[in-house]
Amino acid sequence: MEIGQKVKVRGVIDGSMPGKMVKQIQQNPVGTIVGYKMLDGSAVGVVVKFDEELSTWFFEEELEQVN
């Protein structure tokens, strides 16, 4: 996955996400990769920005490419 690529969140919503982010993902789960986030020293997360100027990170397996 590369910066600038469009991706769709695969229905991953948990209690740790703010309500505004949950609502965004439910309404439109498509966003753009804007960067990467180093996690626990071995894993890398993907930072996704959505239409509402909201952004958060996901594991790659929680995302799928949008053509």
Sequence and secondary structure as in RCSB ss.txt:
>XXXX:A:sequence
MEIGQKVKVRGVIDGSMPGKMVKQIQQNPVGTIVGYKMLDGSAVGVVVKFDEELSTWFFEEELEQVN
>XXXX:A:secstr
  TT EEEE S   TTS HHHHHHHHH  EEEEEEEEE SSS EEEEEE TTS EEEE GGGEEE  
